[in-house]
């Protein structure tokens, strides 16, 4: 009989406070790779196509629910944190009566879908545990087996004898069981233990008392069952996650100058022969075309970058669409709703926002272009700014094709510069400038004879 024949409910235990985090924020909301820990667990759960995902929450409950508003999950409140068995007991009423139940932990973010599926399929008629071999001493519950190798019980660290603490196989807290079995076992749990809690692990002994088999499997990668209990744990798992992400990119042909100095906090889709230098950060949904080259120290967020684009060092690209063969940076900042045409150049210390810069145009240094439409083959000189904000409203600047804007010019929006126009350096343009003509505004230059500079 296959586990997939049964309705699947997934219960995520996420009610813990996480005192060792030393934070007012619930532990499951601390970010890993830019997303809350709980978000990673929910994503794994959803990948298994369950009937429902139930999240048991408690500490900081309002914050947890607000962070996942609109998510397709069923919320289960645990008013008192009285152990994992008590947490699962609160979820029982919402489970399908004839279904299979997978129990996940909200602070164990790296579990893979493959391991979770193996847990469900190994022994679909029996209680199945996810266990692992500990290389170093820790306070996980120990797996106790009999002479034949069968799992007989789990003993929690605080209740274990020295001989039991010496066992290397330990409990991850993740398990699969039938809803019917859980409805029979959970009411039998007692809090007669060192912590005065209802241990979910005690169902192993109850299953064996009924003569039922208890199966156990190991994860594909030991990091999959690493939990977060402290800031140090979180930092360690961040590096594990990022190394795994880097390895996947390397396998697809992306060249990373140093995989240990590269972070992804979202998704990255890359074409062929993409090269990324050190200390770059990818956030949100980023798409890179073929032969994109990204210099060191860049931040790219929710952007699409065309083929043969160069992003020079220390540039920030946020919500931008960059055409083929463009060059950005170094030290450029592209803010949301920026569209850069093919072959265009945005150089050092140039900032753009809500603008279109046409094919072949260039703003090489020290300019601000906001709420603007810049045509094709336009030259924006150094120190040019579009004055788009009057203190209450934003206004647009329209610049036609083949315009030359001289250095240190202010274009006071709303204003239009016609195609082929030239704007003289140092001008403040407050009225529309006609195409194919020179427009400038300058005060008369004069020299004062006999003037002396003040001296101390």
N, C-alpha and C positions, 0 to 999 in steps of 0.2 A: 504494500500500500504506500502511495507517495504522499508526502506532506502537502504537496500542492493541491491535493483533492479537498483539503479542509479549508474553511475560512481562516484567514490569518489575522489575528490582532497583535499589534506591537505596543508594548507598554514601556515607556521611557521613565525611569525613576530620576526625578530632577528636583527633589524637595530639599536637598541638603543646603546648609548655610555656608559651609566652607570656611570655617574660622581661621584656618591656617593661611588663607589668602589675605587676611588682615585688610578687608575691604568692606565697605557698606553695600557694595553691589553683589547680588546673588552670584554664586560661583559659576553657574551655567551660562551667565551672560558675559563672562570675560572672553575677550576675542582671541581666536586662533586663526591666523591667516586672514584677518580682517572680518571674520564672522564669529558670532557667539558660539561657544562650545556646543550648546544645544542645537544650533542650526546644522552643524555637521552630522549630529546623530539623527536628527529628523530627516535630513537628506538621504542618509543611508537607509533609514526605515522606509521612506517613500519609494526608494528604488526597488523594494521587494514587492511592490503592488499589494499592500495589505488591505484588508477590509476597512480597518481604521487604525490610526495612530493615537494612542492615549498618553498624555504627559501628566505625570503625577508631580504637582508642584506644592510648595509650602512657603519656605522662607523667601521674603521679597516677592510674594506671588503676583501682586499687581504689576510690578516691574517686568516680571517674566512674561505675563500675558500681553502686556502692552508691546513688548519687543517683538512678539510674534502675532500681532493682530492681523487677522485675515488668513493666517496659515490654516490649512485643512487638518487640524488636530482636535481631539477631544480632550478637554481639560478636566483633571481630577484633583480636587483639593485634599491635601493631607493636613488637617488642622494641627496635629501634634506629631513631631518627628519621633516615632517610636519604633524605628527600624524598617528594614526593607520588606519584611513580611507584612507589616502593617500597611506600608505604602501600596503594595500589590493588592492587598485585601480591599482597599478603597476603590481600586479599579475594577474589581470583579463584576459589579452590576452592569457595566457597559460592554462586557465581552460576549461574543457569540457563544452560545451554550455548547455547541458541538465543534468548536474551532480549536485551532492551534494557537499558542501564545508564545511570542518571543519577548523576552525581557531584556531591555538595553539600559545603559546607564548614561545619564546626561552629561557626565564629566569624563567619558571615555570616547573621544571624538574621532579616532583614526580607524575604527573597525571597518573593514571592507565589506562590500556587498557579497563578495564571493565567500568570505568566512561565515557571514550571517546565513547565507543560503546553505552552506555545508552543515551548519548547526541544525537547521530545520530538516534537512534531508537525511542526515545520518541514521537516526532512529525515530521516525515520525510517530511511532506508537508509544514512545517512552520519554521519560525525563532525560534531557541531554544538556550537559554542562560544557562551557567553554573554559578550559583550564590551560595552564602554561607552566613551564619549568623556570623557576626563579634562579638566576645566577648569583644573586646576593641576598642576604637576610632581609626580610621585610615583614610587615604585619598583615599580610593577606591570610585568609583562611586556608588551612591545609587540607588537601585531598587525602583521605584515608582509604586504603584499599586492603582487601583480604589477601590470603595466601594465593588465591587464584588470579589476583589482579583486578577483581571487580571492585568498583567504587562502593564503599559502605556508608560513608558519611563525610561531612565537612566539619572541621572543628575550627572555630574562630581563634585568632591569635591569643586573645586574652584568656580563653578557656583551655588552651592547649598545654599539654605536658611538654617538658624539654625534648622528649623523643619525637613528639608530634611536630614541634616547631622545627625540628631538623629536617622534616620532609621537604623535598624540593618542588613537588607538584602543588600548585596553589590555585585557588579559585579566582576567576576574573569577575564574578558577579553576573555574568551574562549567561542566560539559559533559555531553553525551549521546553515547553510542556503542553499537555492538553488542558483546555479550560475546565473540563470535567474533573481532572485530577486536582487542579488547583482549588476548585471549589470544595473538594473533599479534604485537602490537606491544610489549607490556610487556617480554617477555624481551629485546627488542633495545635497550632503553634502556641508556645508559652514564652514568657519573658524571664524564665528561670536561668539567667546567665550573668556573666560579669558586668554587662552593660545594661541589664534590665530592658532589653529590647526584643522585639519579635524578629528573629533571624529568618530570612527567606531560605537560607542554606539548610535549615532544619528539615525542609521537605525531603532532602535526600534520605535521611533516616526513616522518615515516614514511608517513602516509596519502598525502601528495602524491607521494612516491616511487613508490607503487603506482599512481598515476594516479587516486586517489580524490578526490572533491570534498570540500571542507571548508566547511560553512555556518557563518554567524555571525548572531546576532540580538542586539538590545539589550533591556534590561529595560523594563518599562512605566514604572518610576520609577527614576532613578539611585540612590536610597537603598537600593534592594533589593540592591545588590551591595556596599554598604559593609561592610567587615570591621572587627572589633575587634582592635586590636593594643596598645592602651594604655588607661589609665583615661580619658584625654581622649576617645578614640574611643567608649568605652562611655557616657560622659555625653552626648556629642553624639547618639548613636543613641537614647538614652533619650528625648530631647526630640523626635526625629523620630517615634518610636513613639507618644509621648503626643499629639503634634499630630495624627497620623493617627487615633488613637482619638477624640480630641475632634471632629475633623471628621465622623467617622461619626455620632457622637451628635448633632451639630448638624443633620446631614441628616435625622435621624429626628424632629427637633422638640424635642430637649432644649435648654433654655436654659442656657448656661454663661456666667457673668459674665465670665470671662477664660479662654479656652481654653489660654493659656500657663501658667495656674496651676491645673491640674487634672490628676490622675494616676489611671490605671486599671491595677491590677495583678491582672487577672483578667477577669471578664465582667460587664457591666452591662446589664440589660434594664429599660427604662424605659417607662412609659405616656405619655399625652399631657400636655403642659403642665407637665412637670417642670422645676424651676428649681434650679440648683446654684451656690452662691456660690464665691468664690475659695478656693484652697488646700485643696481637699477631696481625700481619697484614698479610692479604692474598691479593695478587695482581695477576692480569691476570687470567689464567685458572689453577686451582689447583684441584687435585684429591687425595683424601685420602681413603685408604683401611680400612677394618674393624679393630677396636681396636687400631687405631693410637692414640698415646698420645703425645701431643705437650706441652712443657714447656713454662714458661713465657717469654715474650719479643722476640719471634721469628718472623722472616719475611720469608714468603714462597711465591715464585713468579714463575708462569708458570712451575709447577713441578708435578710429579706423585709419590705418596708415597704408598708403598705396605702395606699389612696387618701386624699388630703387630709391627709396627715401633715405636721407641721412638725418638722424637726430643727433646733433652735436652735444657735447658734455653739459650736464647740469641744467637741462631744459625740463620744464614742467608742461605736460600736454594733458589737458583735462576737457573731455567732451568735445574733441575736435575731429574733423574729417580732413585728412591730408592727401592730396592727389599725388600721382606718380612723379618721381624724379624731383620732388621738392626737397629743400634743405632747411632745417630748423635749428636755430641756436648757433653757438653755445649760449647758455644763460637766457633762453627765450621762455616766455610764459604764454601758452595758448589756453585761454579760458573757454568755458562752454559756449557752444554754438558758433565756433570758429570753423570756417571752411577755407582750406588753402588749395588753390588750383595747381594743376600740373606744372612742374618746373619753377614754381615760385620759391622765393627765399624770405624767411623771417629770421633776422640775425640776432646778434647779442643784445641783451637788455631791451628787447622789444616785447610789448604786451599786447595781446589781442583779446577781444571779447565780442561775441554776437556780431561777427562780421564775415564778409566774403572777400577774399583776396584772390584776384583772378589769375589765370594762367600766365606764367612768366613774369609776374610782378615781383617787386622786391622792396622790403623794408629792412635795411641791413643793420641798423643800430639805433638804440636809444629812442624808440618811438612808442606811442600808445595809439592803437587803432581800435575803437570801440563803437558798436552800433553803426557800422559803416559797410558800404558796398564799394569795393575797389575793383576797377575793371582789369583788363588784360594789359600786360607790359607797362605797368605803372611803376615809376620810381618814387619811393617815399624817402626823403632825405633824413639825416640825423636830427633827432630832437623834434620831430613832427608829432603833434597830438591832435586828435579829434576831440573837441570840447563837447561832449555828448550829453552832459547833465546840467540842468539849470537850477538844481536844488530841489526840484519837485518831480520833473519828468525827464525821460530819456528822449533824445532826438537823433535822427540819422544823418549821416554824411554820405553823399553819393559822389564817387569819383569815376569819371569815364575812362575809356581805354587810352593808352599812350599818354597819360598825364605825367608831368614832371613836377613834383612838389619839392621846393627847395628846403634846405635845413632850417630848423628852428621856426617852423610855421605852425600857427594855430588855426584850425578849421573849426569855426564856431557853428555848430549845428543848430537848426537844420540848414544845410547848405549843399549846393550841387556845383561840382567842378566839371565843366564840359570836356568831351573827348579832345585829346591833343593839346590841352591847356598847359601853360607853364606858370607855376606860382613862384614868385621870387622869394629868395631866402629871407627869413626874419619877418614874414608878413603875418598879419592877423586878418583872416578872411571871414567877414561877417555876412557878405552877400554872395549870391551865385556868381561864379567866374565863368565867362563864356569860353567855348572851345576854341582851340587853335590860336589863342591870344596869350600875351603875357599879362598877368595880374599880380600886383604887389601893393603893399601898404607899408610905408616907412616914414618915420618922422625925419625932418631935415637934419642932416649931420652938420655939426658946427664945431669949431675949435675955439676955446676961450684963451686969448692971449693974456699973458701976465699972471695967470692963475698959479698959485703955489700950493702944493700938497701940505696939509697940516703936519706939524712935527711936534714931538714931545719936548 
